[in-house]
Amino acid sequence: MKYVCINCGYIYDPAEGDPVGDIPPGTPFAELPDDWVCPICYVSQDQFDPMD
């Protein structure tokens, strides 16, 4: 499931991971490190909502 940052609109796609944050492809949102933040606007994970 993809998650969208409610602050800036960045979409975290587990299939792609986050190359900027050294998150490998295939990493589910629930398994991101606690200190991971949005690579665009740097808000925390609680500012993300699941996408339908």
Distance bins in CASP14 RR format, pairs under 12 A and 6 or more apart:
PFRMAT RR
TARGET T0000
AUTHOR 0000-0000-0000
RMODE 2
METHOD distances of the structure
MODEL  1
1 11 0 0 0 0 0 1 0 0 0 0 0
1 12 0 0 0 0 1 0 0 0 0 0 0
1 13 0 0 0 0 1 0 0 0 0 0 0
1 14 1 0 0 1 0 0 0 0 0 0 0
1 15 0 0 0 0 0 1 0 0 0 0 0
1 26 0 0 0 0 0 1 0 0 0 0 0
1 28 1 0 0 1 0 0 0 0 0 0 0
1 29 1 0 0 1 0 0 0 0 0 0 0
1 30 0 0 0 0 1 0 0 0 0 0 0
1 48 0 0 0 0 0 1 0 0 0 0 0
1 49 0 0 0 0 0 1 0 0 0 0 0
1 50 1 0 1 0 0 0 0 0 0 0 0
1 51 1 0 0 1 0 0 0 0 0 0 0
1 52 0 0 0 0 1 0 0 0 0 0 0
2 9 0 0 0 0 0 1 0 0 0 0 0
2 10 0 0 0 0 0 1 0 0 0 0 0
2 11 1 0 1 0 0 0 0 0 0 0 0
2 12 1 0 0 1 0 0 0 0 0 0 0
2 13 1 0 1 0 0 0 0 0 0 0 0
2 14 1 0 0 1 0 0 0 0 0 0 0
2 15 0 0 0 0 1 0 0 0 0 0 0
2 16 0 0 0 0 1 0 0 0 0 0 0
2 17 0 0 0 0 0 1 0 0 0 0 0
2 28 0 0 0 0 0 1 0 0 0 0 0
2 29 0 0 0 0 1 0 0 0 0 0 0
2 48 0 0 0 0 1 0 0 0 0 0 0
2 49 0 0 0 0 0 1 0 0 0 0 0
2 50 1 0 0 1 0 0 0 0 0 0 0
2 51 1 0 1 0 0 0 0 0 0 0 0
2 52 0 0 0 0 1 0 0 0 0 0 0
3 9 0 0 0 0 0 1 0 0 0 0 0
3 10 0 0 0 0 1 0 0 0 0 0 0
3 11 1 0 0 1 0 0 0 0 0 0 0
3 12 1 0 1 0 0 0 0 0 0 0 0
3 13 0 0 0 0 1 0 0 0 0 0 0
3 14 0 0 0 0 1 0 0 0 0 0 0
3 17 0 0 0 0 0 1 0 0 0 0 0
3 18 0 0 0 0 0 1 0 0 0 0 0
3 27 0 0 0 0 0 1 0 0 0 0 0
3 28 0 0 0 0 1 0 0 0 0 0 0
3 29 1 0 1 0 0 0 0 0 0 0 0
3 30 0 0 0 0 1 0 0 0 0 0 0
3 32 0 0 0 0 1 0 0 0 0 0 0
3 36 0 0 0 0 0 1 0 0 0 0 0
3 38 0 0 0 0 1 0 0 0 0 0 0
3 45 0 0 0 0 1 0 0 0 0 0 0
3 46 0 0 0 0 0 1 0 0 0 0 0
3 47 0 0 0 0 1 0 0 0 0 0 0
3 48 1 0 1 0 0 0 0 0 0 0 0
3 49 1 0 0 1 0 0 0 0 0 0 0
3 50 1 0 1 0 0 0 0 0 0 0 0
3 51 1 0 0 1 0 0 0 0 0 0 0
3 52 0 0 0 0 0 1 0 0 0 0 0
4 10 1 0 0 1 0 0 0 0 0 0 0
4 11 1 0 1 0 0 0 0 0 0 0 0
4 12 1 0 0 1 0 0 0 0 0 0 0
4 13 0 0 0 0 0 1 0 0 0 0 0
4 29 0 0 0 0 0 1 0 0 0 0 0
4 38 0 0 0 0 0 1 0 0 0 0 0
4 40 0 0 0 0 0 1 0 0 0 0 0
4 43 0 0 0 0 0 1 0 0 0 0 0
4 45 0 0 0 0 0 1 0 0 0 0 0
4 47 0 0 0 0 1 0 0 0 0 0 0
4 48 1 0 0 1 0 0 0 0 0 0 0
4 49 1 0 1 0 0 0 0 0 0 0 0
4 50 0 0 0 0 1 0 0 0 0 0 0
4 51 1 0 1 0 0 0 0 0 0 0 0
4 52 0 0 0 0 0 1 0 0 0 0 0
5 11 1 0 0 1 0 0 0 0 0 0 0
5 12 1 0 0 1 0 0 0 0 0 0 0
5 18 0 0 0 0 0 1 0 0 0 0 0
5 29 0 0 0 0 0 1 0 0 0 0 0
5 36 0 0 0 0 0 1 0 0 0 0 0
5 37 0 0 0 0 1 0 0 0 0 0 0
5 38 1 0 1 0 0 0 0 0 0 0 0
5 39 0 0 0 0 1 0 0 0 0 0 0
5 40 1 0 0 1 0 0 0 0 0 0 0
5 41 1 0 0 1 0 0 0 0 0 0 0
5 42 0 0 0 0 1 0 0 0 0 0 0
5 43 1 0 0 1 0 0 0 0 0 0 0
5 44 0 0 0 0 0 1 0 0 0 0 0
5 45 0 0 0 0 1 0 0 0 0 0 0
5 46 0 0 0 0 0 1 0 0 0 0 0
5 47 1 0 1 0 0 0 0 0 0 0 0
5 48 1 0 1 0 0 0 0 0 0 0 0
5 49 0 0 0 0 1 0 0 0 0 0 0
5 50 0 0 0 0 0 1 0 0 0 0 0
5 51 0 0 0 0 0 1 0 0 0 0 0
6 38 0 0 0 0 1 0 0 0 0 0 0
6 41 0 0 0 0 0 1 0 0 0 0 0
6 43 0 0 0 0 1 0 0 0 0 0 0
6 44 0 0 0 0 0 1 0 0 0 0 0
6 45 0 0 0 0 0 1 0 0 0 0 0
6 46 0 0 0 0 1 0 0 0 0 0 0
6 47 1 0 1 0 0 0 0 0 0 0 0
6 48 1 0 0 1 0 0 0 0 0 0 0
6 49 1 0 1 0 0 0 0 0 0 0 0
6 50 0 0 0 0 0 1 0 0 0 0 0
6 51 0 0 0 0 0 1 0 0 0 0 0
7 37 0 0 0 0 0 1 0 0 0 0 0
7 38 1 0 0 1 0 0 0 0 0 0 0
7 40 0 0 0 0 1 0 0 0 0 0 0
7 41 1 0 1 0 0 0 0 0 0 0 0
7 42 0 0 0 0 1 0 0 0 0 0 0
7 43 1 0 1 0 0 0 0 0 0 0 0
7 44 0 0 0 0 1 0 0 0 0 0 0
7 45 0 0 0 0 0 1 0 0 0 0 0
7 46 0 0 0 0 0 1 0 0 0 0 0
7 47 1 0 1 0 0 0 0 0 0 0 0
7 48 0 0 0 0 1 0 0 0 0 0 0
7 49 0 0 0 0 0 1 0 0 0 0 0
8 37 0 0 0 0 0 1 0 0 0 0 0
8 38 1 0 0 1 0 0 0 0 0 0 0
8 39 0 0 0 0 1 0 0 0 0 0 0
8 40 1 0 1 0 0 0 0 0 0 0 0
8 41 1 0 1 0 0 0 0 0 0 0 0
8 42 0 0 0 0 1 0 0 0 0 0 0
8 43 1 0 0 1 0 0 0 0 0 0 0
8 47 0 0 0 0 1 0 0 0 0 0 0
8 48 0 0 0 0 0 1 0 0 0 0 0
9 38 0 0 0 0 1 0 0 0 0 0 0
9 39 0 0 0 0 0 1 0 0 0 0 0
9 40 1 0 0 1 0 0 0 0 0 0 0
9 41 0 0 0 0 1 0 0 0 0 0 0
9 43 0 0 0 0 0 1 0 0 0 0 0
9 47 0 0 0 0 1 0 0 0 0 0 0
9 48 0 0 0 0 1 0 0 0 0 0 0
9 49 0 0 0 0 1 0 0 0 0 0 0
9 51 0 0 0 0 0 1 0 0 0 0 0
10 16 0 0 0 0 0 1 0 0 0 0 0
10 17 0 0 0 0 0 1 0 0 0 0 0
10 18 0 0 0 0 1 0 0 0 0 0 0
10 20 0 0 0 0 0 1 0 0 0 0 0
10 37 0 0 0 0 0 1 0 0 0 0 0
10 38 1 0 1 0 0 0 0 0 0 0 0
10 39 1 0 0 1 0 0 0 0 0 0 0
10 40 1 0 1 0 0 0 0 0 0 0 0
10 41 1 0 0 1 0 0 0 0 0 0 0
10 42 0 0 0 0 0 1 0 0 0 0 0
10 43 0 0 0 0 1 0 0 0 0 0 0
10 45 0 0 0 0 0 1 0 0 0 0 0
10 47 0 0 0 0 1 0 0 0 0 0 0
10 48 0 0 0 0 1 0 0 0 0 0 0
10 49 0 0 0 0 0 1 0 0 0 0 0
10 51 0 0 0 0 0 1 0 0 0 0 0
11 17 0 0 0 0 0 1 0 0 0 0 0
11 18 0 0 0 0 0 1 0 0 0 0 0
11 29 0 0 0 0 0 1 0 0 0 0 0
11 38 0 0 0 0 0 1 0 0 0 0 0
11 39 0 0 0 0 0 1 0 0 0 0 0
11 40 0 0 0 0 0 1 0 0 0 0 0
11 48 0 0 0 0 1 0 0 0 0 0 0
11 49 0 0 0 0 0 1 0 0 0 0 0
11 50 0 0 0 0 0 1 0 0 0 0 0
11 51 1 0 0 1 0 0 0 0 0 0 0
12 18 1 0 0 1 0 0 0 0 0 0 0
12 19 0 0 0 0 0 1 0 0 0 0 0
12 20 0 0 0 0 0 1 0 0 0 0 0
12 21 0 0 0 0 0 1 0 0 0 0 0
12 23 0 0 0 0 1 0 0 0 0 0 0
12 25 0 0 0 0 0 1 0 0 0 0 0
12 26 0 0 0 0 0 1 0 0 0 0 0
12 27 0 0 0 0 1 0 0 0 0 0 0
12 28 0 0 0 0 1 0 0 0 0 0 0
12 29 1 0 1 0 0 0 0 0 0 0 0
12 30 0 0 0 0 0 1 0 0 0 0 0
12 31 0 0 0 0 0 1 0 0 0 0 0
12 32 1 0 0 1 0 0 0 0 0 0 0
12 36 0 0 0 0 1 0 0 0 0 0 0
12 37 0 0 0 0 0 1 0 0 0 0 0
12 38 0 0 0 0 1 0 0 0 0 0 0
12 39 0 0 0 0 1 0 0 0 0 0 0
12 40 0 0 0 0 0 1 0 0 0 0 0
12 43 0 0 0 0 0 1 0 0 0 0 0
12 45 0 0 0 0 1 0 0 0 0 0 0
12 47 0 0 0 0 0 1 0 0 0 0 0
12 48 1 0 0 1 0 0 0 0 0 0 0
12 49 0 0 0 0 0 1 0 0 0 0 0
12 50 0 0 0 0 0 1 0 0 0 0 0
12 51 0 0 0 0 1 0 0 0 0 0 0
13 19 0 0 0 0 0 1 0 0 0 0 0
13 23 0 0 0 0 0 1 0 0 0 0 0
13 25 0 0 0 0 1 0 0 0 0 0 0
13 26 0 0 0 0 1 0 0 0 0 0 0
13 27 0 0 0 0 0 1 0 0 0 0 0
13 28 0 0 0 0 0 1 0 0 0 0 0
13 29 0 0 0 0 1 0 0 0 0 0 0
13 48 0 0 0 0 0 1 0 0 0 0 0
13 51 0 0 0 0 1 0 0 0 0 0 0
14 23 0 0 0 0 1 0 0 0 0 0 0
14 24 0 0 0 0 0 1 0 0 0 0 0
14 25 1 0 0 1 0 0 0 0 0 0 0
14 26 1 0 1 0 0 0 0 0 0 0 0
14 27 1 0 1 0 0 0 0 0 0 0 0
14 28 1 0 1 0 0 0 0 0 0 0 0
14 29 1 0 0 1 0 0 0 0 0 0 0
14 30 0 0 0 0 1 0 0 0 0 0 0
14 31 0 0 0 0 1 0 0 0 0 0 0
14 32 0 0 0 0 1 0 0 0 0 0 0
14 50 0 0 0 0 0 1 0 0 0 0 0
14 51 0 0 0 0 0 1 0 0 0 0 0
15 23 0 0 0 0 0 1 0 0 0 0 0
15 24 0 0 0 0 0 1 0 0 0 0 0
15 25 1 0 0 1 0 0 0 0 0 0 0
15 26 1 0 0 1 0 0 0 0 0 0 0
15 27 0 0 0 0 1 0 0 0 0 0 0
15 28 0 0 0 0 0 1 0 0 0 0 0
15 29 0 0 0 0 0 1 0 0 0 0 0
16 23 0 0 0 0 1 0 0 0 0 0 0
16 24 0 0 0 0 1 0 0 0 0 0 0
16 25 1 0 1 0 0 0 0 0 0 0 0
16 26 0 0 0 0 1 0 0 0 0 0 0
16 27 0 0 0 0 1 0 0 0 0 0 0
16 29 0 0 0 0 0 1 0 0 0 0 0
16 39 0 0 0 0 0 1 0 0 0 0 0
17 23 1 0 1 0 0 0 0 0 0 0 0
17 24 1 0 0 1 0 0 0 0 0 0 0
17 25 1 0 1 0 0 0 0 0 0 0 0
17 26 1 0 0 1 0 0 0 0 0 0 0
17 27 1 0 1 0 0 0 0 0 0 0 0
17 28 0 0 0 0 1 0 0 0 0 0 0
17 29 0 0 0 0 1 0 0 0 0 0 0
17 31 0 0 0 0 0 1 0 0 0 0 0
17 32 0 0 0 0 1 0 0 0 0 0 0
17 36 0 0 0 0 0 1 0 0 0 0 0
17 39 0 0 0 0 0 1 0 0 0 0 0
18 24 0 0 0 0 1 0 0 0 0 0 0
18 25 0 0 0 0 1 0 0 0 0 0 0
18 26 0 0 0 0 0 1 0 0 0 0 0
18 27 1 0 0 1 0 0 0 0 0 0 0
18 29 0 0 0 0 0 1 0 0 0 0 0
18 32 0 0 0 0 1 0 0 0 0 0 0
18 33 0 0 0 0 0 1 0 0 0 0 0
18 36 1 0 0 1 0 0 0 0 0 0 0
18 37 0 0 0 0 1 0 0 0 0 0 0
18 38 0 0 0 0 1 0 0 0 0 0 0
18 39 1 0 1 0 0 0 0 0 0 0 0
18 40 0 0 0 0 0 1 0 0 0 0 0
18 45 0 0 0 0 0 1 0 0 0 0 0
18 48 0 0 0 0 0 1 0 0 0 0 0
19 25 0 0 0 0 1 0 0 0 0 0 0
19 27 0 0 0 0 0 1 0 0 0 0 0
19 39 0 0 0 0 1 0 0 0 0 0 0
20 36 0 0 0 0 0 1 0 0 0 0 0
20 37 0 0 0 0 0 1 0 0 0 0 0
20 38 0 0 0 0 1 0 0 0 0 0 0
20 39 1 0 1 0 0 0 0 0 0 0 0
20 40 0 0 0 0 1 0 0 0 0 0 0
20 42 0 0 0 0 0 1 0 0 0 0 0
21 27 0 0 0 0 0 1 0 0 0 0 0
21 32 0 0 0 0 1 0 0 0 0 0 0
21 33 0 0 0 0 1 0 0 0 0 0 0
21 35 0 0 0 0 0 1 0 0 0 0 0
21 36 1 0 0 1 0 0 0 0 0 0 0
21 37 0 0 0 0 1 0 0 0 0 0 0
21 38 0 0 0 0 0 1 0 0 0 0 0
21 39 1 0 0 1 0 0 0 0 0 0 0
21 40 0 0 0 0 0 1 0 0 0 0 0
21 42 0 0 0 0 0 1 0 0 0 0 0
22 32 0 0 0 0 0 1 0 0 0 0 0
22 33 0 0 0 0 1 0 0 0 0 0 0
22 35 0 0 0 0 0 1 0 0 0 0 0
22 36 0 0 0 0 1 0 0 0 0 0 0
22 39 0 0 0 0 0 1 0 0 0 0 0
23 29 0 0 0 0 1 0 0 0 0 0 0
23 31 0 0 0 0 1 0 0 0 0 0 0
23 32 1 0 0 1 0 0 0 0 0 0 0
23 33 1 0 0 1 0 0 0 0 0 0 0
23 35 0 0 0 0 0 1 0 0 0 0 0
23 36 1 0 0 1 0 0 0 0 0 0 0
23 37 0 0 0 0 0 1 0 0 0 0 0
23 38 0 0 0 0 0 1 0 0 0 0 0
23 39 0 0 0 0 1 0 0 0 0 0 0
23 45 0 0 0 0 0 1 0 0 0 0 0
24 31 0 0 0 0 0 1 0 0 0 0 0
24 32 0 0 0 0 0 1 0 0 0 0 0
24 33 0 0 0 0 0 1 0 0 0 0 0
26 32 0 0 0 0 0 1 0 0 0 0 0
27 33 0 0 0 0 1 0 0 0 0 0 0
27 36 0 0 0 0 1 0 0 0 0 0 0
28 50 0 0 0 0 0 1 0 0 0 0 0
29 36 0 0 0 0 1 0 0 0 0 0 0
29 38 0 0 0 0 0 1 0 0 0 0 0
29 45 1 0 0 1 0 0 0 0 0 0 0
29 46 0 0 0 0 0 1 0 0 0 0 0
29 48 1 0 0 1 0 0 0 0 0 0 0
29 49 0 0 0 0 0 1 0 0 0 0 0
29 50 1 0 0 1 0 0 0 0 0 0 0
29 51 0 0 0 0 0 1 0 0 0 0 0
30 36 0 0 0 0 0 1 0 0 0 0 0
30 45 0 0 0 0 1 0 0 0 0 0 0
30 48 0 0 0 0 0 1 0 0 0 0 0
30 50 0 0 0 0 0 1 0 0 0 0 0
31 45 0 0 0 0 0 1 0 0 0 0 0
32 38 0 0 0 0 0 1 0 0 0 0 0
32 39 0 0 0 0 0 1 0 0 0 0 0
32 44 0 0 0 0 0 1 0 0 0 0 0
32 45 1 0 0 1 0 0 0 0 0 0 0
32 46 0 0 0 0 0 1 0 0 0 0 0
32 48 0 0 0 0 1 0 0 0 0 0 0
33 44 0 0 0 0 0 1 0 0 0 0 0
33 45 0 0 0 0 1 0 0 0 0 0 0
34 44 0 0 0 0 1 0 0 0 0 0 0
34 45 1 0 0 1 0 0 0 0 0 0 0
34 46 0 0 0 0 0 1 0 0 0 0 0
35 42 0 0 0 0 0 1 0 0 0 0 0
35 44 0 0 0 0 1 0 0 0 0 0 0
35 45 0 0 0 0 1 0 0 0 0 0 0
36 42 0 0 0 0 0 1 0 0 0 0 0
36 43 0 0 0 0 0 1 0 0 0 0 0
36 44 0 0 0 0 1 0 0 0 0 0 0
36 45 1 0 0 1 0 0 0 0 0 0 0
36 46 0 0 0 0 0 1 0 0 0 0 0
36 47 0 0 0 0 0 1 0 0 0 0 0
36 48 0 0 0 0 0 1 0 0 0 0 0
37 43 1 0 0 1 0 0 0 0 0 0 0
37 44 1 0 1 0 0 0 0 0 0 0 0
37 45 1 0 0 1 0 0 0 0 0 0 0
37 46 0 0 0 0 0 1 0 0 0 0 0
37 47 0 0 0 0 1 0 0 0 0 0 0
37 48 0 0 0 0 0 1 0 0 0 0 0
38 44 1 0 0 1 0 0 0 0 0 0 0
38 45 0 0 0 0 1 0 0 0 0 0 0
38 46 0 0 0 0 0 1 0 0 0 0 0
38 47 1 0 0 1 0 0 0 0 0 0 0
38 48 1 0 0 1 0 0 0 0 0 0 0
39 48 0 0 0 0 0 1 0 0 0 0 0
40 47 0 0 0 0 0 1 0 0 0 0 0
40 48 0 0 0 0 0 1 0 0 0 0 0
41 47 0 0 0 0 1 0 0 0 0 0 0
41 48 0 0 0 0 0 1 0 0 0 0 0
43 49 0 0 0 0 0 1 0 0 0 0 0
END
